[in-house]
Amino acid sequence: MQHHIIVSFGKGEEFEYRLTDAGAADEARQWFDREFVALECDVSTPTGKILAVDRILSVAKYAGAGRFREQAAWAEQFARNTAAILGRDLIRVDVEQYSIGY
């Protein structure tokens, strides 16, 4: 399956990735768990449970556009793991609006 992942931080701050292989969802979840902790992400949810989309959005937000711009290997890993967890061919991670679209 082809995957097209767009990570947007607002006007002029979009990063696009096209992948043919997303990898395993379990490994992707572990990667996001590690990054979530390493970046000291903080998400308040009404239920207290942090969903996969919350982890994806928080990791992108706390990493910032600079990391996507300057650390291409990390950014591609982010995109690959996002595709593995969500399993969609087109994914838009809108950090500014804190939303994910398909």
Secondary structure, DSSP 8 states (H G I E B T S, - for coil): --EEEEEE-STT-EEEEEES----HHHHHHHHHHHHHHTT-----SSS---HHHHHHHHHHHHHHHHHHH-HHHHHHHHHHHHHHH--SEEEEETTTTEEE-
